[in-house]
């Protein structure tokens, strides 16, 4: 596992994005862990988050010119990533995000930031993917606003769960839309790195928590 992935996993813990306990997901599934990127709300933390997204984009050498961040959590991610690409990699990339409701005055429309058209090559940035419902909403939105080429989707963590059928949500997106879904890390990497690791004097992921996650994966995982 690359060092930046290990650093990212530890960032998730220290930023309190990654939590272990009892949670009900948007999908209705009862899960023993949760990722809440709304807890990244300081300047230093969002800058660091953008750095990891930028590093993953550079690793995969994708061809794109616009970062699209779906409202709401994708908005700061897209902005922070574009800053990190310029600062750390010398790459100028536009960003764009959507409003929840179209603006009917001023410049109007649903998008803020870069204009998107059929010639645009877009990477969609978001936090996590469980069943892929939110991504499908973004793809539908983009198809009605410029209908760009979507080069890829990049999320922070692949939960490695079934989507709407028996395949993973990422594979379903690939099969349905022909779009690759990349992640900075996946659940297996999180378990591999954190299991038994002491961070700031505390073992974050002990045997009991791992056993609960594996039980959950037997029901919903791929």
MARVEXTI-17617 format. One record per residue: y, x, z of N, C-alpha, C, O in turn; residue number from 1. Coordinates in nm, 2 decimals. Each point is the difference from the previous one (the first is absolute). Last residue first. Layout:
# residues N
> n.Y_n.X_n.Z_ca.Y_ca.X_ca.Z_c.Y_c.X_c.Z_o.Y_o.X_o.Z_resi
> Y_X_Z_Y_X_Z_Y_X_Z_Y_X_Z_NUM
...
END
This chain:
# residues 222
> n.Y_n.X_n.Z_ca.Y_ca.X_ca.Z_c.Y_c.X_c.Z_o.Y_o.X_o.Z_resi
> -0.73_-1.90_-0.12_-0.07_0.03_-0.13_-0.04_0.15_0.00_-0.06_0.05_-0.09_222
> 0.19_-0.46_0.50_0.03_0.12_-0.08_-0.08_0.01_-0.13_-0.08_-0.08_-0.03_221
> 0.08_-0.27_0.39_0.10_-0.01_-0.10_0.02_0.12_-0.09_0.07_-0.01_-0.09_220
> -0.42_-0.04_0.44_0.03_-0.14_-0.04_0.09_0.00_-0.12_-0.02_-0.08_-0.09_219
> -0.09_0.49_0.30_-0.13_-0.06_-0.05_0.02_-0.14_-0.05_-0.07_-0.04_-0.09_218
> 0.43_0.27_0.29_-0.02_0.04_-0.14_-0.13_-0.05_-0.05_-0.01_-0.03_-0.12_217
> 0.12_-0.04_0.57_0.09_-0.08_-0.08_-0.03_0.03_-0.15_0.00_-0.08_-0.09_216
> -0.22_0.33_0.41_-0.05_-0.13_0.00_0.08_-0.09_-0.09_-0.05_-0.08_-0.08_215
> 0.20_0.51_0.15_-0.12_0.00_-0.09_-0.06_-0.14_0.00_-0.06_-0.04_-0.11_214
> 0.42_0.11_0.40_0.04_0.01_-0.14_-0.11_-0.01_-0.09_0.00_-0.07_-0.11_213
> -0.10_0.10_0.56_0.06_-0.13_-0.03_0.05_-0.01_-0.14_-0.02_-0.10_-0.07_212
> -0.14_0.51_0.23_-0.11_-0.09_-0.01_0.05_-0.14_-0.03_-0.06_-0.07_-0.08_211
> 0.37_0.41_0.17_-0.07_0.02_-0.13_-0.11_-0.10_-0.02_-0.01_-0.05_-0.11_210
> 0.22_0.05_0.53_0.09_-0.05_-0.11_-0.06_0.02_-0.14_0.01_-0.09_-0.08_209
> -0.24_0.27_0.45_0.00_-0.14_0.01_0.09_-0.07_-0.11_-0.05_-0.09_-0.06_208
> 0.03_0.57_0.11_-0.12_-0.05_-0.06_0.00_-0.16_0.00_-0.05_-0.06_-0.09_207
> 0.53_0.27_0.09_-0.12_0.04_0.07_-0.12_-0.07_-0.07_0.02_-0.07_-0.09_206
> 0.51_0.20_-0.01_-0.11_-0.07_-0.06_-0.13_0.05_0.06_-0.05_0.10_-0.04_205
> 0.47_0.08_0.19_0.05_-0.13_-0.06_-0.12_-0.09_-0.04_0.01_-0.12_0.01_204
> 0.07_0.50_0.39_-0.09_-0.03_-0.11_0.03_-0.13_-0.06_-0.02_-0.11_0.06_203
> 0.38_0.43_0.20_-0.08_-0.12_0.01_-0.09_-0.01_-0.13_0.04_0.03_-0.11_202
> 0.31_0.31_0.21_-0.07_-0.01_0.12_-0.09_-0.13_0.01_-0.05_-0.03_0.11_201
> 0.31_0.15_-0.50_0.09_-0.01_0.11_-0.07_-0.03_0.13_0.04_-0.08_0.09_200
> -0.37_0.04_-0.43_0.13_0.01_-0.05_0.10_-0.02_0.12_-0.01_-0.11_0.07_199
> -0.55_0.22_-0.20_0.10_-0.02_0.11_0.14_0.02_-0.06_0.03_0.11_-0.05_198
> -0.53_-0.26_-0.18_0.12_0.09_0.00_0.10_-0.04_0.11_0.03_-0.12_0.01_197
> -0.45_-0.11_-0.15_-0.02_0.10_0.10_0.12_0.10_0.01_0.00_0.09_0.09_196
> 0.00_-0.37_-0.51_-0.12_-0.02_0.09_-0.01_0.12_0.10_-0.04_0.11_-0.05_195
> 0.36_-0.14_-0.33_0.04_-0.04_0.14_-0.11_-0.01_0.10_0.02_0.01_0.12_194
> -0.08_0.11_-0.60_0.10_0.09_0.06_0.03_-0.03_0.15_0.01_0.09_0.08_193
> -0.31_-0.36_-0.35_-0.05_0.14_0.00_0.10_0.09_0.08_-0.05_0.08_0.07_192
> 0.17_-0.54_-0.14_-0.11_0.02_0.10_-0.04_0.14_0.01_-0.02_0.06_0.11_191
> 0.33_-0.15_-0.45_0.06_-0.02_0.14_-0.11_0.02_0.11_0.03_0.07_0.09_190
> -0.17_-0.07_-0.54_0.07_0.12_0.04_0.07_-0.01_0.13_0.00_0.10_0.08_189
> -0.21_-0.48_-0.25_-0.10_0.10_0.03_0.06_0.13_0.04_-0.05_0.07_0.09_188
> 0.33_-0.43_-0.24_-0.05_-0.02_0.13_-0.11_0.11_0.04_0.00_0.05_0.12_187
> 0.36_0.10_-0.48_-0.08_-0.12_0.02_-0.06_-0.01_0.14_0.01_0.10_0.08_186
> 0.46_0.14_-0.34_-0.13_0.01_0.07_-0.08_-0.12_0.00_0.06_-0.11_-0.04_185
> 0.31_0.15_-0.24_0.02_0.13_0.06_-0.13_0.03_0.08_-0.05_0.12_-0.01_184
> 0.00_-0.43_-0.42_0.04_-0.01_0.14_0.02_0.15_0.05_-0.06_0.09_-0.04_183
> 0.02_-0.41_-0.46_-0.02_0.13_0.07_0.05_-0.03_0.15_0.08_-0.09_0.02_182
> -0.24_-0.20_-0.49_0.06_-0.01_0.13_-0.03_0.13_0.08_-0.12_0.03_0.02_181
> 0.14_-0.20_-0.57_-0.06_0.08_0.10_0.08_-0.02_0.13_0.12_0.00_0.00_180
> -0.18_-0.35_-0.43_0.09_0.09_0.08_-0.07_0.07_0.11_-0.07_-0.06_0.07_179
> -0.07_-0.31_-0.39_-0.01_0.14_-0.06_0.10_0.09_0.06_0.04_0.10_-0.06_178
> -0.15_-0.58_0.17_0.13_0.04_-0.06_-0.01_0.14_-0.07_0.10_0.03_-0.07_177
> -0.49_-0.24_0.28_0.08_-0.11_-0.04_0.12_0.04_-0.08_0.03_-0.07_-0.10_176
> -0.32_0.40_0.30_-0.08_-0.08_-0.10_0.08_-0.12_-0.06_-0.01_-0.03_-0.12_175
> 0.21_0.31_0.46_-0.04_0.08_-0.11_-0.07_-0.08_-0.11_0.04_0.01_-0.12_174
> 0.05_-0.22_0.53_0.12_0.02_-0.07_-0.02_0.08_-0.13_0.05_-0.03_-0.10_173
> -0.41_-0.02_0.39_0.03_-0.13_-0.06_0.13_0.01_-0.08_0.01_-0.05_-0.11_172
> -0.14_0.42_0.37_-0.08_-0.01_-0.12_0.02_-0.13_-0.07_0.00_0.00_-0.13_171
> 0.22_0.06_0.54_0.05_0.10_-0.10_-0.08_-0.01_-0.13_0.06_0.01_-0.11_170
> -0.19_-0.27_0.48_0.12_-0.06_-0.06_0.05_0.10_-0.11_0.05_-0.04_-0.10_169
> -0.57_0.04_0.19_0.12_0.04_0.07_0.12_-0.06_-0.07_0.00_-0.02_-0.12_168
> -0.46_-0.24_0.05_0.05_0.13_-0.02_0.13_0.03_0.08_0.05_-0.09_0.06_167
> -0.28_-0.34_-0.07_-0.08_0.10_0.07_0.04_0.14_-0.02_-0.04_0.09_0.07_166
> 0.40_-0.48_-0.12_-0.14_-0.01_-0.02_-0.08_0.10_0.08_0.03_0.03_0.12_165
> 0.44_-0.05_-0.10_-0.03_-0.14_-0.01_-0.15_-0.03_-0.03_-0.04_-0.11_0.02_164
> 0.12_0.57_0.18_0.12_-0.08_-0.04_-0.04_-0.15_0.00_-0.04_-0.06_0.10_163
> -0.17_0.47_0.21_-0.02_-0.09_-0.11_0.13_-0.07_-0.03_0.08_-0.03_0.09_162
> -0.02_0.50_0.15_-0.06_-0.13_0.02_-0.02_-0.08_-0.13_0.06_0.03_-0.10_161
> 0.16_0.42_0.26_-0.14_0.00_-0.05_-0.07_-0.13_0.03_-0.11_0.00_0.05_160
> 0.58_0.16_0.02_-0.08_-0.04_0.11_-0.15_-0.01_-0.04_-0.08_-0.02_0.09_159
> 0.51_0.33_-0.25_-0.11_-0.09_-0.06_-0.09_-0.04_0.12_-0.07_0.08_0.05_158
> 0.60_0.10_-0.04_-0.14_0.01_0.05_-0.08_-0.11_-0.07_0.03_-0.11_-0.01_157
> 0.42_0.21_-0.13_-0.01_0.10_0.11_-0.15_0.02_0.04_-0.05_0.11_0.01_156
> 0.18_-0.26_-0.52_0.02_-0.05_0.14_-0.03_0.11_0.10_-0.05_0.11_-0.03_155
> 0.16_-0.20_-0.53_-0.02_0.10_0.10_0.03_-0.07_0.14_0.10_-0.05_0.02_154
> -0.21_-0.06_-0.59_0.04_-0.05_0.14_-0.03_0.11_0.10_-0.11_0.06_0.00_153
> 0.21_-0.04_-0.57_-0.09_0.01_0.12_0.06_-0.08_0.11_0.12_-0.04_0.00_152
> 0.07_0.02_-0.44_-0.09_0.12_-0.02_-0.10_0.02_0.11_-0.11_0.05_-0.02_151
> 0.37_-0.46_-0.24_-0.03_0.04_0.14_-0.09_0.11_0.00_-0.12_-0.01_-0.04_150
> 0.49_-0.20_-0.32_-0.13_0.06_0.01_-0.02_0.05_0.14_0.08_0.08_0.05_149
> 0.25_-0.50_-0.14_-0.01_0.15_-0.02_-0.15_0.04_-0.01_-0.09_-0.08_0.03_148
> 0.39_-0.37_-0.04_-0.14_0.03_-0.04_-0.02_0.15_-0.02_-0.04_0.03_-0.11_147
> 0.45_-0.32_0.23_-0.01_0.12_-0.07_-0.13_0.04_-0.05_-0.02_0.07_-0.10_146
> 0.04_-0.43_0.43_0.13_0.07_0.00_-0.02_0.13_-0.08_-0.03_0.11_0.06_145
> -0.33_-0.40_0.00_0.10_-0.10_-0.03_0.14_0.07_-0.01_0.10_-0.06_-0.05_144
> -0.49_0.30_0.19_-0.03_-0.05_-0.14_0.11_-0.10_-0.05_0.01_-0.02_-0.12_143
> 0.00_0.19_0.57_0.04_0.10_-0.10_-0.02_-0.05_-0.15_0.07_0.03_-0.09_142
> -0.22_-0.30_0.45_0.14_0.01_0.00_0.05_0.09_-0.11_0.09_-0.03_-0.08_141
> -0.55_0.00_0.16_0.05_-0.12_-0.06_0.15_0.00_-0.01_0.06_-0.04_-0.11_140
> -0.26_0.39_0.34_-0.03_0.01_-0.14_0.05_-0.12_-0.08_0.05_0.01_-0.11_139
> -0.02_-0.02_0.58_0.10_0.10_-0.05_-0.03_0.01_-0.16_0.10_0.01_-0.07_138
> -0.39_-0.27_0.32_0.13_-0.07_0.00_0.10_0.10_-0.07_0.08_-0.05_-0.08_137
> -0.51_0.21_0.16_0.00_-0.09_-0.11_0.13_-0.07_-0.01_0.05_-0.03_-0.11_136
> -0.11_0.31_0.47_0.02_0.07_-0.12_0.00_-0.09_-0.12_0.08_0.02_-0.09_135
> -0.16_-0.20_0.52_0.14_0.04_-0.02_0.02_0.07_-0.13_0.10_-0.01_-0.06_134
> -0.55_-0.10_0.18_0.08_-0.12_-0.03_0.15_0.03_-0.03_0.06_-0.04_-0.10_133
> -0.47_0.32_0.23_0.07_0.02_-0.13_0.09_-0.12_-0.03_0.06_0.00_-0.11_132
> -0.35_0.10_0.51_-0.06_-0.08_-0.10_0.07_0.01_-0.14_-0.05_-0.05_-0.10_131
> 0.19_0.37_0.43_-0.12_-0.05_0.06_-0.08_-0.08_-0.11_-0.10_0.05_-0.05_130
> 0.50_0.36_0.09_-0.06_-0.10_-0.08_-0.13_-0.05_0.07_-0.09_0.08_0.03_129
> 0.60_0.19_0.10_-0.15_-0.01_0.01_-0.04_-0.11_-0.10_0.08_-0.08_-0.05_128
> 0.38_0.26_0.02_-0.06_0.06_0.12_-0.15_0.00_0.00_-0.06_0.10_-0.01_127
> 0.37_-0.06_-0.45_-0.01_-0.10_0.11_-0.07_0.07_0.12_-0.04_0.12_-0.01_126
> 0.25_-0.05_-0.53_-0.02_0.07_0.13_-0.01_-0.11_0.10_0.09_-0.09_0.01_125
> -0.14_0.15_-0.58_0.03_-0.09_0.11_-0.04_0.07_0.13_-0.11_0.05_0.02_124
> 0.27_0.14_-0.52_-0.10_0.01_0.11_0.04_-0.09_0.11_0.12_0.01_0.05_123
> 0.01_0.01_-0.61_0.03_-0.03_0.14_-0.12_0.03_0.09_-0.12_-0.02_-0.04_122
> 0.40_0.08_-0.45_-0.13_0.04_0.05_0.00_0.00_0.15_0.06_0.09_0.06_121
> 0.24_-0.33_-0.50_-0.01_0.06_0.14_-0.14_0.03_0.03_-0.09_-0.08_-0.03_120
> 0.25_-0.16_-0.36_-0.01_0.14_-0.02_-0.02_0.07_0.13_-0.03_0.12_0.01_119
> 0.12_-0.59_-0.04_-0.13_0.03_-0.06_-0.03_0.15_-0.02_-0.12_0.04_-0.01_118
> 0.47_-0.16_0.39_-0.02_-0.06_-0.13_-0.14_0.04_-0.05_-0.08_0.07_0.07_117
> 0.45_-0.05_0.38_-0.13_0.01_-0.04_-0.02_-0.07_-0.13_0.04_-0.12_-0.01_116
> 0.38_0.35_0.34_-0.04_-0.10_-0.09_-0.14_0.03_-0.05_-0.04_0.11_-0.03_115
> 0.22_0.07_0.51_-0.02_0.03_-0.15_-0.04_-0.12_-0.07_-0.07_-0.09_0.05_114
> 0.27_-0.05_0.40_-0.03_0.14_-0.04_-0.01_0.01_-0.15_0.07_-0.06_-0.08_113
> -0.19_-0.40_0.31_0.11_0.09_0.04_-0.04_0.14_-0.03_-0.12_0.04_0.01_112
> -0.04_-0.58_-0.18_-0.02_0.15_0.02_0.13_0.06_0.05_0.11_-0.03_-0.04_111
> -0.16_-0.44_-0.10_-0.09_0.03_0.11_-0.01_0.14_0.04_-0.05_0.03_0.11_110
> 0.49_-0.31_-0.34_-0.13_0.05_-0.02_-0.08_0.02_0.13_0.05_-0.02_0.11_109
> 0.51_0.06_-0.19_-0.11_-0.10_-0.01_-0.14_0.07_-0.01_-0.01_0.12_0.01_108
> 0.50_0.04_0.03_-0.09_0.04_-0.11_-0.12_-0.09_-0.02_-0.07_0.00_-0.10_107
> 0.44_-0.24_0.35_0.01_0.14_-0.03_-0.09_0.04_-0.12_0.00_-0.06_-0.10_106
> -0.18_-0.37_0.32_0.14_0.04_-0.02_0.00_0.16_-0.02_-0.10_0.06_0.02_105
> -0.29_-0.32_0.09_0.06_-0.08_-0.10_0.14_0.03_-0.02_0.07_-0.08_-0.07_104
> -0.57_0.31_0.25_0.15_-0.01_0.03_0.06_-0.07_-0.12_-0.02_0.03_-0.12_103
> -0.51_-0.08_0.30_0.09_0.05_-0.10_0.15_-0.02_0.04_0.04_-0.10_0.06_102
> -0.44_0.18_0.29_0.06_-0.11_-0.07_0.10_0.06_-0.10_0.07_0.09_0.03_101
> -0.32_0.21_0.22_-0.09_-0.11_0.01_0.05_-0.12_-0.07_-0.08_-0.09_-0.04_100
> 0.18_0.58_-0.14_0.05_-0.09_0.10_-0.11_-0.11_0.02_-0.07_-0.03_-0.09_99
> -0.04_0.54_-0.09_0.03_-0.14_-0.03_0.06_-0.07_0.12_-0.02_0.04_0.12_98
> 0.03_0.50_-0.32_-0.07_-0.09_0.09_0.05_-0.14_-0.03_0.10_-0.03_-0.06_97
> -0.10_0.59_-0.13_0.04_-0.14_-0.01_-0.08_-0.08_0.10_-0.11_0.03_0.03_96
> 0.26_0.53_-0.20_-0.08_-0.10_0.08_0.06_-0.14_-0.02_0.11_-0.02_-0.05_95
> -0.14_0.54_-0.23_0.07_-0.12_0.05_-0.09_-0.08_0.09_-0.12_0.01_0.00_94
> 0.11_0.54_-0.07_-0.07_-0.12_-0.04_0.08_-0.12_0.06_0.04_-0.01_0.11_93
> -0.03_0.58_-0.18_0.08_-0.11_0.01_-0.07_-0.13_-0.05_-0.04_-0.01_-0.12_92
> -0.12_0.51_0.33_-0.02_-0.10_-0.10_0.08_-0.12_0.03_-0.01_-0.06_0.11_91
> -0.07_0.49_0.15_0.09_0.01_-0.11_-0.02_-0.10_-0.11_0.03_0.03_-0.12_90
> -0.25_0.04_0.56_-0.07_0.03_-0.13_0.09_0.01_-0.12_-0.05_0.03_-0.11_89
> 0.19_-0.13_0.58_-0.11_0.09_0.02_-0.07_0.05_-0.13_-0.06_0.11_-0.01_88
> 0.45_-0.42_0.02_0.02_0.11_0.09_-0.11_0.10_0.00_0.03_0.12_0.00_87
> -0.06_-0.52_-0.26_0.11_0.08_-0.05_0.02_0.13_0.09_0.03_0.10_-0.05_86
> -0.37_-0.41_0.16_-0.03_0.06_-0.13_0.11_0.09_-0.04_-0.02_0.11_-0.06_85
> 0.08_-0.36_0.45_-0.09_0.11_0.02_-0.03_0.07_-0.13_-0.01_0.12_-0.01_84
> 0.27_-0.51_0.00_0.07_0.11_0.06_-0.08_0.12_0.01_0.04_0.11_-0.03_83
> -0.25_-0.50_-0.12_0.09_0.05_-0.10_0.08_0.12_0.05_0.03_0.09_-0.07_82
> -0.30_-0.32_0.38_-0.08_0.08_-0.09_0.09_0.06_-0.11_-0.02_0.11_-0.04_81
> 0.22_-0.41_0.35_-0.04_0.12_0.06_-0.08_0.09_-0.09_0.02_0.13_0.00_80
> 0.08_-0.56_-0.15_0.12_0.08_0.01_-0.03_0.13_0.06_0.05_0.11_-0.06_79
> -0.40_-0.42_0.03_0.04_0.05_-0.14_0.13_0.08_0.01_0.01_0.10_-0.07_78
> -0.17_-0.29_0.47_-0.10_0.10_-0.05_0.05_0.05_-0.13_-0.01_0.12_-0.03_77
> 0.25_-0.47_0.24_0.03_0.13_0.05_-0.10_0.11_-0.05_0.04_0.12_-0.01_76
> -0.13_-0.56_-0.15_0.14_0.04_-0.03_0.03_0.14_0.06_0.04_0.09_-0.08_75
> -0.45_-0.35_0.14_0.00_0.10_-0.11_0.14_0.05_-0.03_0.01_0.10_-0.07_74
> -0.10_-0.44_0.40_-0.04_0.13_0.04_0.00_0.10_-0.11_0.02_0.12_0.03_73
> 0.07_-0.60_-0.10_0.11_0.08_0.06_-0.04_0.14_0.03_0.08_0.10_-0.01_72
> -0.11_-0.26_-0.42_0.06_-0.04_0.12_-0.10_-0.06_0.10_-0.09_-0.07_-0.05_71
> -0.02_0.45_-0.34_0.00_-0.15_0.03_0.07_-0.03_0.13_-0.03_0.07_0.10_70
> 0.10_0.36_-0.43_-0.04_-0.03_0.14_0.01_-0.15_0.02_0.11_-0.06_0.01_69
> -0.15_0.45_-0.43_0.03_-0.14_0.03_-0.05_-0.03_0.14_-0.12_0.02_0.03_68
> 0.28_0.42_-0.37_-0.08_-0.04_0.12_0.04_-0.14_0.04_0.12_-0.03_0.02_67
> -0.09_0.32_-0.51_0.06_-0.09_0.10_-0.10_-0.02_0.11_-0.12_-0.02_-0.02_66
> 0.02_0.30_-0.36_0.14_0.02_0.02_0.07_-0.09_0.09_0.12_0.01_0.03_65
> -0.64_0.24_-0.18_0.08_-0.12_0.04_0.15_0.04_0.01_0.03_0.12_0.00_64
> -0.57_0.09_-0.05_0.12_-0.01_-0.09_0.07_-0.13_0.03_-0.05_-0.11_-0.03_63
> -0.27_0.45_0.36_0.02_-0.13_-0.08_0.12_0.01_-0.08_0.10_0.07_0.02_62
> -0.37_0.25_0.31_0.07_0.03_-0.13_0.01_-0.12_-0.09_-0.04_0.00_-0.12_61
> -0.15_0.08_0.58_-0.07_-0.07_-0.10_0.07_0.01_-0.14_-0.06_-0.04_-0.10_60
> 0.24_0.25_0.50_-0.14_0.04_-0.01_-0.07_-0.06_-0.12_-0.08_0.06_-0.07_59
> 0.52_-0.19_0.19_-0.01_0.13_-0.07_-0.14_0.05_-0.02_-0.03_0.06_-0.10_58
> 0.10_-0.45_0.35_0.04_-0.03_-0.14_-0.01_0.13_-0.08_-0.05_0.01_-0.11_57
> -0.01_0.02_0.57_-0.11_-0.06_-0.06_0.02_-0.03_-0.15_-0.08_0.02_-0.08_56
> 0.44_0.14_0.34_-0.11_0.11_-0.01_-0.12_-0.06_-0.07_-0.06_0.07_-0.08_55
> 0.41_-0.36_0.19_0.04_0.09_-0.11_-0.11_0.10_-0.03_-0.03_0.03_-0.11_54
> -0.02_-0.32_0.48_-0.02_-0.07_-0.12_0.03_0.09_-0.12_-0.07_0.00_-0.10_53
> 0.15_0.18_0.52_-0.14_-0.01_-0.03_-0.03_-0.08_-0.12_-0.09_0.03_-0.08_52
> 0.54_0.01_0.22_-0.05_0.13_-0.04_-0.15_0.00_-0.03_-0.05_0.06_-0.09_51
> 0.28_-0.44_0.27_0.02_0.02_-0.14_-0.05_0.13_-0.05_-0.05_0.01_-0.12_50
> 0.02_-0.09_0.58_-0.09_-0.09_-0.07_0.02_0.01_-0.16_-0.10_0.01_-0.07_49
> 0.39_0.22_0.36_-0.13_0.06_0.00_-0.10_-0.08_-0.08_-0.08_0.05_-0.07_48
> 0.51_-0.22_0.14_0.01_0.11_-0.09_-0.14_0.07_-0.01_-0.04_0.04_-0.11_47
> 0.09_-0.39_0.41_-0.01_-0.05_-0.14_0.02_0.11_-0.10_-0.06_-0.01_-0.11_46
> 0.10_0.12_0.57_-0.14_-0.05_-0.03_-0.01_-0.05_-0.14_-0.10_0.03_-0.07_45
> 0.52_0.13_0.24_-0.10_0.11_-0.02_-0.13_-0.05_-0.04_-0.07_0.06_-0.08_44
> 0.41_-0.38_0.17_0.03_0.08_-0.12_-0.10_0.11_-0.02_-0.05_0.02_-0.11_43
> -0.12_-0.46_0.36_0.10_0.10_0.03_0.02_0.08_-0.13_-0.08_0.01_-0.09_42
> -0.25_-0.36_0.15_0.14_-0.06_-0.01_0.10_0.10_0.04_0.12_-0.04_0.02_41
> -0.66_-0.11_-0.08_0.07_0.12_-0.05_0.14_-0.04_-0.02_0.04_-0.06_-0.10_40
> -0.36_-0.26_0.23_0.04_0.09_0.11_0.05_0.13_-0.04_0.04_0.08_0.09_39
> -0.20_-0.41_-0.39_0.12_-0.05_0.05_0.05_0.09_0.12_0.11_-0.01_0.04_38
> -0.54_0.04_-0.26_0.10_0.09_-0.04_0.14_-0.04_0.03_0.10_0.07_-0.03_37
> -0.61_-0.15_0.22_0.13_-0.07_-0.01_0.11_0.10_-0.04_0.05_0.07_0.09_36
> -0.63_-0.14_-0.05_0.11_0.09_-0.05_0.13_-0.08_-0.02_0.00_-0.09_-0.08_35
> -0.50_0.05_0.39_0.11_-0.06_-0.08_0.10_0.11_-0.04_0.02_0.09_0.07_34
> -0.57_-0.22_0.15_0.11_0.09_-0.02_0.11_-0.07_-0.09_-0.03_-0.09_-0.07_33
> -0.38_-0.13_0.19_0.02_0.09_0.12_0.10_0.11_-0.02_0.03_0.08_0.09_32
> -0.09_-0.61_-0.31_-0.02_0.14_-0.03_0.03_0.09_0.13_0.09_-0.04_0.07_31
> -0.18_-0.48_-0.32_0.02_0.06_0.13_-0.04_0.15_-0.01_-0.11_0.03_-0.03_30
> 0.29_-0.38_-0.38_-0.11_0.08_0.06_0.04_0.06_0.13_0.12_0.04_0.02_29
> 0.16_-0.30_-0.32_-0.07_-0.08_0.10_-0.12_0.08_0.06_-0.06_-0.05_0.10_28
> 0.42_0.19_-0.42_-0.12_-0.06_-0.06_-0.08_-0.08_0.09_-0.09_-0.08_-0.05_27
> 0.46_0.33_0.20_0.05_-0.10_-0.08_-0.11_-0.08_-0.07_0.01_-0.12_-0.03_26
> -0.16_0.36_0.48_0.07_0.04_-0.12_0.05_-0.12_-0.08_-0.04_-0.12_0.03_25
> -0.07_0.23_0.51_-0.04_-0.10_-0.11_0.09_0.04_-0.12_0.12_-0.01_0.01_24
> -0.31_0.31_0.44_0.11_-0.04_-0.09_-0.06_-0.11_-0.10_-0.11_0.02_-0.04_23
> 0.01_0.34_0.50_-0.04_-0.13_-0.06_0.11_-0.06_-0.08_0.10_-0.04_0.06_22
> -0.16_0.57_0.03_-0.01_-0.11_0.09_-0.06_-0.12_-0.06_-0.10_0.01_-0.07_21
> 0.38_0.48_-0.06_-0.13_-0.04_0.02_0.00_-0.11_0.10_0.06_0.02_0.11_20
> 0.32_0.22_-0.48_-0.04_-0.05_0.13_-0.14_-0.05_0.00_-0.06_-0.04_-0.10_19
> 0.47_0.31_-0.21_-0.14_-0.02_0.01_-0.04_-0.04_0.15_0.03_0.08_0.09_18
> 0.42_0.01_-0.18_-0.04_-0.08_-0.12_-0.14_-0.04_0.02_-0.04_-0.12_-0.03_17
> 0.31_0.42_0.31_-0.06_-0.13_0.05_-0.02_-0.10_-0.11_0.00_-0.12_0.02_16
> 0.13_0.60_-0.03_0.11_-0.10_-0.03_-0.04_-0.14_0.05_0.07_-0.09_-0.02_15
> -0.37_0.46_0.06_0.11_0.03_0.08_0.12_-0.10_-0.02_0.08_-0.02_0.09_14
> -0.48_-0.02_-0.35_-0.03_-0.02_0.15_0.13_0.02_0.08_0.03_-0.09_0.08_13
> -0.02_0.17_-0.55_-0.02_-0.14_0.03_-0.02_-0.03_0.14_0.04_-0.10_0.06_12
> -0.01_0.55_-0.19_0.13_-0.07_0.00_-0.01_-0.15_0.02_0.08_-0.06_0.07_11
> -0.47_0.32_-0.12_0.06_0.02_0.13_0.14_-0.06_0.01_0.04_-0.05_0.11_10
> -0.25_0.03_-0.52_-0.08_-0.08_0.09_0.06_0.02_0.14_0.01_-0.10_0.08_9
> 0.17_0.36_-0.42_0.04_-0.14_-0.01_-0.07_-0.08_0.10_0.06_-0.09_0.06_8
> -0.18_0.54_-0.09_0.13_-0.01_0.06_0.05_-0.15_-0.01_0.06_-0.05_0.10_7
> -0.46_0.16_-0.32_-0.02_0.01_0.15_0.14_-0.02_0.07_0.01_-0.07_0.10_6
> 0.00_0.09_-0.56_-0.06_-0.12_0.04_-0.03_0.00_0.15_0.03_-0.10_0.07_5
> 0.15_0.48_-0.28_0.10_-0.10_0.01_-0.06_-0.14_0.04_0.07_-0.08_0.06_4
> -0.35_0.46_-0.13_0.07_0.01_0.13_0.11_-0.11_0.01_0.02_-0.06_0.11_3
> -0.48_-0.01_-0.40_0.12_0.08_-0.01_0.08_-0.01_0.14_-0.01_-0.10_0.07_2
> -0.53_0.05_-0.11_0.12_-0.08_0.00_0.13_0.09_0.00_0.00_0.09_0.08_1
END
